[in-house]
Amino acid sequence: MLIETSTSTLNQHTFPPHVNMAGWKEIPIQPVPESEDPLVPLNQFHPRIKVDPQYYKLGIQGTSETLYARKSVAERLVQAAETLPEELALLIWDPYRTVETQQNLYDKQYAIVLVQHPDWSPDQLSAETQRYVSAPSTDLTKPSPHLTGGAIDLTICDDSGVPLDMGTEFDHFGQEAATDYFSQATDPKGQNINNHRLLLLQVMTAAGFTNYWEEWWHFDYGNQFWARTGEHLHAIFDPATSPESTSLLPAHFLETVVPKIGGRVYGSTIALPQFKGGKKGVRLLSMANLPHQPIVDFPWAEFIIPFTPLTSSNFSETFITQIDQVTISHPSSSQAHAAERIQNLIWGTTDAYPWYVYHPDSPAATKLIARIDGEVIGFLLGFWGQRNGNFWLESQIIAVAPEYRKGGIAKLLKLQQQKEAFQEGVSSIHWTVDPLQRPNAYLNFNTLGAISTKFARSHYNFTNDLNKTPASRLTIEWASNPQIVEKTKYTFSKVVEPTYFRSPAWENPNPPQGDILIEIPADWTVLQNKADNQVHALQIRSRTDRLFSRLIGENSGQFTIGKIIEEEGRFFLVGKSSNQLTP
């Protein structure tokens, strides 16, 4: 659509210089708490803000018909819309994106660039792709602009929602998309397009937004793009949390973990075992009215208590200990939101454990965070497990932000979990790990002194950035009593008459006479994520699955894994005959 635009005021507004965006990810973030500036729906926020969810209409994964932005961003959009001529409005195409959406868009653009430049290196392809689509960031200090809720792709439209002619379509990745491309136009149509772009630029920048000069439709407020373009010292938005997480807990937890720990799912209500102060009970997690079945299904329960997340939005931090610069605590509500974002970013998923599981009254057994100063850098979650009224602690997930790894943060979190379990009178802590992840093996076996007596193929029915192949798992068992742990470490201190199972075949014709040594990759995550290694990764998973199934098995098998060693740059899990170990 073309309209005649007055140039009397537009001529006073010029296009900004082409800012070199190099280094935008290095700009520090001093985040406003998300509770103070949450994502809000734009669909009916104001009469002069209209929405057209382009990526939802295209079926891009992770998108929604409802479009969201930070509350302060939405308020600034209203300010911009109200300065337009009365017959015009703002038309929003794409504000906040989930990690899943960002990944899909990046992959699509990367594929286009690869076809255009088949001889380019991966670094060249990535750099060209990121001129238009940021790579999904797994670093909380470098979030993709749209992930913060501060980036907006939009245009101007008339009262009926018909866009003005801006010279290109949305997401036109070419030189014509540059905001000032038509600034030297001499023909009437080109001049009118230029005036349309100037009008959008004028109302948006007056409301506090900055424009990315290579895309006339892209504006930012509060994120690192905004800080770089507007020469601000720091950004104020870190990654935002998707407001459309409809599951009370992640799907894989409901499908696999809840039955394992003796819980039950009743429609929209989840019943999970609880053990507190020596008493056994059930906590009901629900958004709706509570059912009566749990009273029958848990005859051993001494109490049944409901927990409704919507009535538990704010809670405070409980300090536990500080070691050097690291504080271990039970988190506040804002810190719980930060922990959820860490999981979303590291795993590249939107199906993370929600912030409210860290509430003091939630069904979770372990609710720990690690922070340095005011920044949450890691977390640990666990749930109670029970079988016939006998309890253990099921440690579910642990994560540390990438830039703080190798600093002993995971060990501090696990040792606090062990201490809490011991104080509650629970003797054993269980969790599952990928047997091919070398860093996990060093932490679980060599550092913590845990063991594994069980193996399950394709334990979880999902894939993510850390699991590109079927998610097979070892079950880890860890004593809460430190004296028992030291005995386990001593048992595995020497390797006796080893039988090796090396890559690439993971076979040995000789039956084991003593210990077994099973080789694992040096870096399983990198191996899985290389495009040319996908078939190779699947072969490794298949061959090691057969070996673990035969020697370990789904029930306590012939051998128990309890250590990892390095020999000439190759890494081996050490297993001893289960008969050697004290029950």
C-alpha positions as CSV (number, residue, x, y, z in Angstrom):
1,M,0.0,0.0,0.0
2,L,1.3,3.5,-0.9
3,I,0.1,6.7,0.8
4,E,1.2,10.2,0.2
5,T,3.3,11.2,3.1
6,S,4.1,14.8,4.1
7,T,7.8,15.5,4.0
8,S,7.6,18.7,6.1
9,T,8.5,17.0,9.4
10,L,10.2,13.9,7.9
11,N,12.9,16.0,6.2
12,Q,14.0,17.1,9.7
13,H,14.6,13.4,10.6
14,T,17.6,11.7,9.0
15,F,18.7,8.1,8.9
16,P,21.2,7.2,11.6
17,P,24.8,6.2,10.7
18,H,25.6,2.5,9.9
19,V,26.7,1.3,13.3
20,N,29.3,-1.5,13.3
21,M,27.6,-4.2,15.4
22,A,30.8,-6.1,16.2
23,G,31.1,-6.7,19.9
24,W,27.5,-6.3,20.7
25,K,27.5,-9.6,22.6
26,E,30.2,-8.3,24.9
27,I,28.1,-5.4,26.3
28,P,27.3,-6.1,30.0
29,I,23.8,-6.7,31.2
30,Q,22.5,-5.2,34.4
31,P,19.1,-6.9,34.2
32,V,15.8,-5.5,35.4
33,P,14.1,-8.4,37.4
34,E,11.6,-10.0,35.0
35,S,8.9,-9.8,37.7
36,E,9.2,-6.0,37.4
37,D,9.1,-6.0,33.6
38,P,7.4,-9.2,32.4
39,L,6.3,-10.3,29.0
40,V,2.8,-9.1,28.2
41,P,0.5,-10.1,25.2
42,L,0.4,-7.5,22.4
43,N,-2.7,-8.8,20.7
44,Q,-5.2,-6.5,22.4
45,F,-2.8,-4.2,24.3
46,H,-3.9,-1.0,22.5
47,P,-6.3,-0.2,19.6
48,R,-3.5,1.2,17.5
49,I,-1.2,-1.8,17.9
50,K,-2.2,-4.7,15.5
51,V,-0.6,-8.1,15.3
52,D,0.2,-10.4,12.4
53,P,2.1,-13.4,13.7
54,Q,4.1,-14.2,10.6
55,Y,6.2,-17.1,11.9
56,Y,3.1,-18.7,13.5
57,K,1.3,-18.6,10.2
58,L,4.4,-20.3,8.5
59,G,4.3,-23.1,11.1
60,I,7.7,-22.3,12.6
61,Q,8.2,-24.4,15.7
62,G,8.0,-22.7,19.1
63,T,5.7,-19.9,17.9
64,S,2.3,-18.8,19.2
65,E,-0.7,-16.9,17.8
66,T,-0.2,-14.5,20.7
67,L,2.7,-12.2,20.4
68,Y,4.6,-11.0,23.5
69,A,7.0,-8.2,24.5
70,R,8.3,-6.7,27.7
71,K,5.8,-4.5,29.4
72,S,8.0,-1.4,29.1
73,V,8.4,-2.2,25.4
74,A,4.7,-2.5,24.9
75,E,4.2,0.9,26.6
76,R,6.8,2.5,24.3
77,L,5.0,0.9,21.3
78,V,1.8,2.7,22.4
79,Q,3.7,5.9,22.6
80,A,5.0,5.4,19.1
81,A,1.6,4.4,17.7
82,E,-0.1,7.5,19.2
83,T,2.3,9.8,17.4
84,L,1.3,8.4,14.0
85,P,-1.3,10.1,11.8
86,E,-4.8,9.1,13.0
87,E,-5.5,6.7,10.1
88,L,-2.4,4.6,10.8
89,A,-1.3,2.0,13.3
90,L,1.7,-0.2,14.1
91,L,1.6,-3.8,12.8
92,I,3.7,-6.2,14.9
93,W,5.1,-9.2,13.1
94,D,7.6,-10.7,15.5
95,P,8.6,-9.6,19.0
96,Y,9.7,-12.2,21.7
97,R,10.9,-15.5,20.4
98,T,11.5,-18.8,22.2
99,V,14.8,-20.6,21.9
100,E,13.1,-23.2,19.7
101,T,11.9,-20.5,17.3
102,Q,15.3,-18.8,17.2
103,Q,17.0,-22.2,16.4
104,N,14.5,-23.0,13.6
105,L,15.0,-19.5,12.0
106,Y,18.7,-19.7,12.2
107,D,18.8,-23.2,10.7
108,K,16.6,-22.2,7.8
109,Q,18.7,-19.1,7.0
110,Y,22.0,-21.1,7.4
111,A,20.7,-23.6,4.8
112,I,19.9,-20.8,2.4
113,V,23.4,-19.3,2.8
114,L,24.9,-22.8,2.3
115,V,23.1,-23.2,-1.0
116,Q,24.3,-19.8,-2.1
117,H,27.9,-20.4,-1.0
118,P,28.7,-24.1,-0.9
119,D,32.4,-23.5,-0.8
120,W,32.4,-21.4,2.3
121,S,33.7,-22.6,5.7
122,P,31.3,-23.1,8.6
123,D,32.6,-19.9,10.2
124,Q,31.9,-17.9,7.0
125,L,28.4,-19.4,6.7
126,S,27.6,-18.6,10.3
127,A,28.8,-15.0,10.1
128,E,26.7,-14.4,7.0
129,T,23.7,-16.1,8.5
130,Q,24.0,-13.9,11.6
131,R,23.8,-10.7,9.6
132,Y,20.1,-11.4,9.6
133,V,19.4,-14.1,12.2
134,S,21.3,-14.3,15.5
135,A,22.5,-17.7,16.5
136,P,20.6,-19.1,19.5
137,S,22.8,-18.3,22.5
138,T,23.4,-20.7,25.3
139,D,25.2,-18.0,27.3
140,L,23.0,-15.9,29.7
141,T,25.3,-12.9,29.1
142,K,24.9,-13.0,25.3
143,P,21.2,-13.7,24.6
144,S,19.7,-13.5,21.1
145,P,17.9,-10.0,20.9
146,H,14.4,-11.5,20.3
147,L,14.9,-13.9,23.3
148,T,15.0,-10.9,25.6
149,G,11.5,-9.6,24.7
150,G,13.1,-6.3,23.7
151,A,13.4,-6.8,19.9
152,I,10.4,-6.0,17.7
153,D,9.9,-6.6,13.9
154,L,7.1,-4.4,12.7
155,T,5.7,-2.0,10.1
156,I,3.0,0.7,9.7
157,C,-0.5,-0.2,8.5
158,D,-3.8,1.5,7.9
159,D,-6.9,1.0,10.0
160,S,-7.8,-2.3,8.4
161,G,-4.3,-3.7,8.9
162,V,-3.0,-3.3,5.4
163,P,0.8,-2.5,5.5
164,L,2.3,0.6,3.9
165,D,4.7,-0.1,1.1
166,M,8.1,-0.2,2.6
167,G,9.9,-1.4,-0.6
168,T,10.5,-5.0,0.5
169,E,8.6,-7.8,2.3
170,F,9.3,-8.7,5.9
171,D,12.5,-10.8,6.2
172,H,13.8,-9.7,2.8
173,F,17.5,-10.5,3.3
174,G,19.2,-8.3,0.7
175,Q,20.6,-4.8,0.3
176,E,17.1,-3.4,-0.3
177,A,16.3,-4.2,3.3
178,A,18.7,-1.5,4.6
179,T,16.7,1.2,6.3
180,D,18.2,4.0,4.1
181,Y,18.3,2.1,0.8
182,F,15.7,4.4,-0.8
183,S,17.1,7.6,0.7
184,Q,18.5,8.7,-2.7
185,A,15.5,7.7,-4.7
186,T,14.4,10.3,-7.4
187,D,11.2,8.6,-8.6
188,P,7.9,9.3,-6.8
189,K,7.4,5.7,-5.7
190,G,10.9,5.3,-4.3
191,Q,10.6,8.7,-2.5
192,N,7.3,7.7,-0.9
193,I,8.7,4.4,0.3
194,N,11.6,6.3,1.8
195,N,9.1,8.6,3.6
196,H,7.3,5.5,4.9
197,R,10.5,4.2,6.4
198,L,11.4,7.6,7.8
199,L,8.0,7.8,9.5
200,L,8.5,4.4,11.1
201,L,12.0,5.3,12.2
202,Q,10.9,8.7,13.5
203,V,8.1,7.4,15.8
204,M,10.0,4.5,17.0
205,T,13.2,6.3,17.9
206,A,11.2,9.1,19.6
207,A,9.8,6.3,21.8
208,G,13.3,5.2,22.8
209,F,13.9,2.4,20.3
210,T,16.9,1.9,18.1
211,N,16.9,0.5,14.6
212,Y,19.2,-2.1,13.1
213,W,20.2,-0.4,9.9
214,E,20.3,-3.6,7.8
215,E,16.6,-4.3,8.5
216,W,14.1,-1.4,8.2
217,W,11.6,-3.4,10.3
218,H,13.8,-4.4,13.2
219,F,13.9,-2.2,16.4
220,D,15.3,-2.8,19.9
221,Y,14.8,-1.5,23.4
222,G,16.7,-2.7,26.5
223,N,18.8,-5.5,24.9
224,Q,22.4,-5.6,23.9
225,F,21.6,-4.6,20.3
226,W,19.9,-1.4,21.7
227,A,22.9,-0.7,23.9
228,R,25.4,-1.1,21.0
229,T,23.4,1.0,18.6
230,G,22.4,3.6,21.1
231,E,25.8,3.8,22.8
232,H,24.5,2.8,26.2
233,L,26.9,1.5,28.7
234,H,24.9,-1.6,29.5
235,A,21.7,-3.5,28.5
236,I,18.8,-4.0,30.9
237,F,17.2,-7.1,29.5
238,D,18.5,-10.7,29.9
239,P,16.6,-13.7,28.4
240,A,12.8,-13.7,29.2
241,T,10.8,-16.7,30.1
242,S,8.1,-18.0,27.8
243,P,4.6,-17.2,29.3
244,E,3.0,-20.1,27.4
245,S,4.6,-23.0,29.2
246,T,1.4,-25.0,29.7
247,S,2.8,-28.1,31.4
248,L,3.1,-28.0,35.1
249,L,6.4,-30.0,34.7
250,P,8.4,-31.1,31.6
251,A,6.8,-33.7,29.4
252,H,9.7,-36.2,29.8
253,F,9.5,-35.8,33.6
254,L,5.8,-36.7,33.5
255,E,6.3,-39.6,31.1
256,T,9.4,-41.2,32.6
257,V,10.3,-39.9,36.0
258,V,6.9,-39.7,37.8
259,P,6.2,-43.4,37.5
260,K,9.8,-44.2,38.5
261,I,9.6,-42.2,41.7
262,G,6.2,-43.6,42.6
263,G,4.1,-40.6,41.7
264,R,0.8,-40.4,39.7
265,V,-0.7,-38.0,37.1
266,Y,-4.4,-37.3,37.3
267,G,-5.3,-35.1,34.4
268,S,-4.0,-31.6,35.3
269,T,-2.9,-32.7,38.8
270,I,0.4,-34.4,39.6
271,A,0.8,-36.3,42.9
272,L,4.4,-36.6,44.0
273,P,5.8,-38.3,47.2
274,Q,7.1,-36.2,50.0
275,F,9.5,-37.0,52.9
276,K,9.9,-34.3,55.6
277,G,10.9,-34.5,59.2
278,G,10.6,-38.3,59.2
279,K,7.0,-38.2,57.9
280,K,5.8,-39.7,54.6
281,G,3.2,-37.9,52.5
282,V,2.1,-36.6,49.1
283,R,2.2,-33.1,47.6
284,L,-0.4,-32.4,44.9
285,L,0.7,-30.0,42.2
286,S,-2.3,-28.6,40.4
287,M,-3.8,-25.5,38.8
288,A,-7.3,-26.9,39.2
289,N,-9.5,-28.6,41.8
290,L,-7.8,-31.5,43.5
291,P,-9.0,-35.1,42.9
292,H,-9.8,-37.6,45.6
293,Q,-8.0,-40.6,44.1
294,P,-4.5,-39.9,45.8
295,I,-6.0,-40.8,49.2
296,V,-6.6,-44.3,47.9
297,D,-3.5,-44.7,45.8
298,F,-1.1,-43.8,48.6
299,P,-2.2,-45.8,51.6
300,W,1.1,-45.2,53.4
301,A,0.7,-41.3,53.3
302,E,0.6,-39.6,56.6
303,F,-0.4,-36.3,54.9
304,I,-1.7,-35.0,51.6
305,I,-1.1,-31.3,50.9
306,P,-1.9,-29.3,47.8
307,F,0.4,-26.8,46.1
308,T,-1.0,-24.3,43.6
309,P,1.7,-22.4,41.7
310,L,-0.5,-19.4,40.8
311,T,-0.9,-18.6,44.5
312,S,2.8,-18.8,45.2
313,S,4.4,-16.2,42.9
314,N,6.8,-14.5,45.4
315,F,9.2,-16.1,47.8
316,S,12.5,-15.1,49.4
317,E,16.0,-16.5,49.3
318,T,17.3,-18.7,52.2
319,F,21.0,-18.5,52.6
320,I,22.8,-21.8,53.3
321,T,26.6,-21.3,52.9
322,Q,29.3,-19.3,51.2
323,I,32.5,-20.8,50.0
324,D,35.0,-18.3,48.5
325,Q,32.9,-16.2,46.1
326,V,30.1,-18.8,45.7
327,T,26.9,-18.6,47.7
328,I,24.7,-21.8,47.9
329,S,21.1,-21.1,48.8
330,H,17.4,-21.9,48.4
331,P,16.4,-19.3,45.8
332,S,14.0,-16.4,45.8
333,S,11.3,-16.3,43.1
334,S,13.4,-14.0,40.8
335,Q,16.4,-16.3,41.2
336,A,14.2,-19.3,40.4
337,H,13.2,-17.5,37.1
338,A,17.0,-17.1,36.4
339,A,17.5,-20.9,37.0
340,E,14.7,-21.7,34.5
341,R,16.3,-19.5,31.9
342,I,19.7,-21.2,32.4
343,Q,18.2,-24.6,31.7
344,N,16.3,-23.3,28.6
345,L,19.5,-21.8,27.2
346,I,21.9,-24.7,27.9
347,W,19.6,-27.4,26.7
348,G,18.1,-25.4,23.8
349,T,14.6,-26.2,25.0
350,T,11.4,-24.4,26.1
351,D,10.3,-27.4,28.2
352,A,12.3,-26.6,31.3
353,Y,11.5,-27.1,35.0
354,P,9.4,-24.1,35.8
355,W,10.5,-21.5,38.4
356,Y,7.8,-22.5,40.9
357,V,9.3,-25.9,41.6
358,Y,11.9,-23.9,43.7
359,H,9.1,-22.6,46.0
360,P,9.6,-23.7,49.6
361,D,6.3,-25.6,49.5
362,S,6.7,-27.2,46.1
363,P,7.0,-31.0,45.7
364,A,10.8,-30.8,44.9
365,A,13.1,-32.3,47.5
366,T,16.3,-30.4,46.4
367,K,15.9,-26.8,45.4
368,L,19.4,-25.2,45.3
369,I,21.1,-22.5,43.4
370,A,24.7,-21.2,43.2
371,R,25.3,-17.5,42.7
372,I,28.3,-15.2,42.6
373,D,27.3,-11.7,43.9
374,G,23.8,-11.3,42.5
375,E,24.1,-13.6,39.5
376,V,22.6,-17.1,39.5
377,I,25.3,-19.3,37.8
378,G,23.9,-22.8,38.5
379,F,21.1,-24.9,40.0
380,L,20.2,-28.4,41.3
381,L,16.8,-29.9,41.4
382,G,15.7,-33.2,42.9
383,F,12.5,-35.0,43.9
384,W,11.6,-37.6,46.5
385,G,11.2,-41.2,45.2
386,Q,9.3,-44.0,47.0
387,R,8.4,-47.6,46.5
388,N,6.1,-49.3,48.9
389,G,6.7,-46.4,51.3
390,N,10.5,-46.7,51.2
391,F,12.1,-43.4,50.2
392,W,15.2,-42.2,48.4
393,L,16.1,-38.8,46.8
394,E,15.9,-38.7,43.0
395,S,18.3,-36.0,41.9
396,Q,16.8,-34.8,38.6
397,I,18.9,-32.0,37.0
398,I,22.0,-30.0,37.6
399,A,23.5,-27.2,35.5
400,V,26.2,-24.5,35.6
401,A,26.4,-21.6,33.2
402,P,29.2,-22.3,30.6
403,E,31.5,-19.5,31.7
404,Y,31.6,-20.9,35.3
405,R,32.3,-24.5,34.6
406,K,35.4,-26.2,35.9
407,G,35.1,-24.1,39.0
408,G,33.8,-26.8,41.3
409,I,30.3,-25.3,41.3
410,A,28.5,-28.6,40.6
411,K,30.5,-30.3,43.4
412,L,29.4,-27.7,45.9
413,L,25.7,-28.1,44.9
414,K,25.9,-31.9,45.1
415,L,27.6,-32.0,48.5
416,Q,24.9,-29.7,49.9
417,Q,22.3,-32.1,48.4
418,Q,24.0,-35.0,50.1
419,K,24.1,-33.2,53.4
420,E,20.3,-32.4,53.2
421,A,19.5,-36.0,52.4
422,F,21.6,-37.3,55.3
423,Q,19.9,-34.8,57.7
424,E,16.5,-36.0,56.5
425,G,17.4,-39.6,57.2
426,V,17.4,-40.8,53.6
427,S,20.3,-43.1,52.8
428,S,20.5,-43.0,49.0
429,I,20.5,-40.4,46.2
430,H,19.7,-41.6,42.7
431,W,20.0,-39.9,39.3
432,T,20.6,-40.8,35.6
433,V,23.4,-39.7,33.4
434,D,24.5,-40.2,29.8
435,P,27.3,-42.9,30.0
436,L,29.2,-41.2,27.1
437,Q,29.5,-37.8,28.8
438,R,33.1,-37.7,30.1
439,P,32.7,-34.6,32.4
440,N,29.7,-36.2,34.1
441,A,31.7,-39.4,34.7
442,Y,34.5,-37.5,36.4
443,L,32.1,-35.6,38.6
444,N,29.8,-38.5,39.5
445,F,32.4,-41.3,40.0
446,N,35.8,-39.8,40.7
447,T,34.7,-36.7,42.6
448,L,31.5,-37.7,44.4
449,G,32.2,-41.4,44.8
450,A,28.9,-42.6,43.3
451,I,28.3,-45.9,41.4
452,S,26.1,-47.3,38.7
453,T,24.5,-50.7,38.7
454,K,21.8,-50.2,36.1
455,F,21.5,-49.1,32.4
456,A,18.5,-48.2,30.2
457,R,18.4,-47.8,26.5
458,S,16.6,-44.7,25.2
459,H,15.6,-43.8,28.8
460,Y,14.1,-40.4,27.7
461,N,12.0,-39.9,24.6
462,F,13.5,-36.5,23.5
463,T,16.4,-34.9,21.7
464,N,18.0,-31.5,22.5
465,D,21.4,-29.8,22.1
466,L,23.0,-32.3,24.5
467,N,21.2,-35.4,23.1
468,K,21.2,-35.7,19.4
469,T,21.0,-39.5,19.6
470,P,18.7,-41.7,21.7
471,A,19.0,-40.6,25.4
472,S,20.3,-43.8,27.0
473,R,21.2,-43.5,30.6
474,L,23.1,-45.1,33.5
475,T,21.4,-45.0,36.9
476,I,23.6,-43.4,39.5
477,E,23.5,-44.4,43.2
478,W,25.2,-42.2,45.8
479,A,25.2,-42.8,49.5
480,S,24.2,-39.9,51.7
481,N,26.6,-41.1,54.4
482,P,30.2,-39.8,53.5
483,Q,31.8,-42.7,55.3
484,I,30.2,-45.2,52.8
485,V,31.3,-43.0,49.9
486,E,34.9,-43.2,51.0
487,K,34.7,-47.0,51.2
488,T,33.4,-47.0,47.6
489,K,36.2,-44.7,46.4
490,Y,38.8,-47.1,48.0
491,T,37.2,-50.1,46.3
492,F,37.7,-48.5,42.9
493,S,41.2,-47.1,43.7
494,K,42.9,-50.0,41.8
495,V,42.2,-51.6,38.5
496,V,42.6,-55.3,38.5
497,E,43.1,-57.6,35.4
498,P,41.3,-55.3,33.1
499,T,39.4,-56.4,30.0
500,Y,39.2,-53.6,27.4
501,F,36.2,-52.7,25.3
502,R,37.6,-50.0,22.9
503,S,36.2,-48.0,20.0
504,P,35.3,-48.4,17.3
505,A,33.8,-51.9,17.8
506,W,33.4,-52.0,21.6
507,E,33.9,-55.8,21.4
508,N,36.3,-58.2,23.1
509,P,36.3,-62.0,22.4
510,N,37.7,-62.8,25.8
511,P,35.3,-63.0,28.7
512,P,36.2,-60.6,31.6
513,Q,38.3,-62.2,34.3
514,G,38.7,-59.1,36.4
515,D,37.6,-55.5,35.9
516,I,36.2,-54.1,32.7
517,L,37.3,-50.8,30.9
518,I,34.7,-49.3,28.5
519,E,36.0,-46.5,26.3
520,I,33.9,-43.4,25.9
521,P,34.4,-40.3,23.6
522,A,36.6,-37.4,24.7
523,D,33.8,-35.0,23.9
524,W,30.4,-36.6,23.2
525,T,28.6,-33.3,22.8
526,V,30.9,-31.9,20.1
527,L,30.9,-35.3,18.3
528,Q,27.0,-35.4,18.2
529,N,26.7,-31.8,17.0
530,K,29.0,-32.0,14.0
531,A,26.7,-32.4,11.0
532,D,29.1,-34.8,9.2
533,N,29.3,-37.0,12.4
534,Q,25.6,-37.8,12.8
535,V,25.8,-41.3,11.4
536,H,29.0,-42.0,13.3
537,A,27.4,-40.8,16.6
538,L,24.4,-43.1,16.1
539,Q,26.8,-46.0,15.5
540,I,28.6,-45.2,18.7
541,R,25.4,-45.0,20.7
542,S,24.1,-48.3,19.2
543,R,27.4,-50.2,19.9
544,T,27.8,-48.9,23.4
545,D,24.1,-49.5,24.2
546,R,24.6,-53.2,23.3
547,L,27.7,-53.4,25.5
548,F,26.1,-51.6,28.5
549,S,23.0,-53.7,28.2
550,R,25.0,-56.9,28.3
551,L,27.4,-56.0,31.1
552,I,25.2,-53.7,33.3
553,G,21.6,-54.2,32.3
554,E,18.3,-52.7,33.4
555,N,18.5,-54.6,36.7
556,S,21.6,-54.8,38.9
557,G,23.9,-56.7,36.5
558,Q,27.3,-58.4,36.4
559,F,29.3,-55.2,36.8
560,T,29.2,-51.9,38.7
561,I,30.7,-48.7,37.2
562,G,32.5,-46.6,39.7
563,K,35.4,-44.7,38.1
564,I,36.8,-43.1,34.9
565,I,40.5,-43.2,34.0
566,E,42.6,-41.9,31.2
567,E,45.2,-43.9,29.3
568,E,47.3,-42.3,26.5
569,G,44.6,-39.7,25.8
570,R,41.7,-42.2,25.7
571,F,39.0,-42.4,28.4
572,F,37.6,-45.5,30.0
573,L,34.8,-46.2,32.5
574,V,35.9,-48.8,35.1
575,G,33.6,-51.5,36.1
576,K,34.0,-54.1,38.9
577,S,32.1,-57.3,39.5
578,S,29.0,-56.5,41.4
579,N,29.8,-59.5,43.7
580,Q,32.9,-57.6,45.0
581,L,31.0,-54.7,46.3
582,T,29.4,-54.5,49.7
583,P,25.6,-54.2,49.5
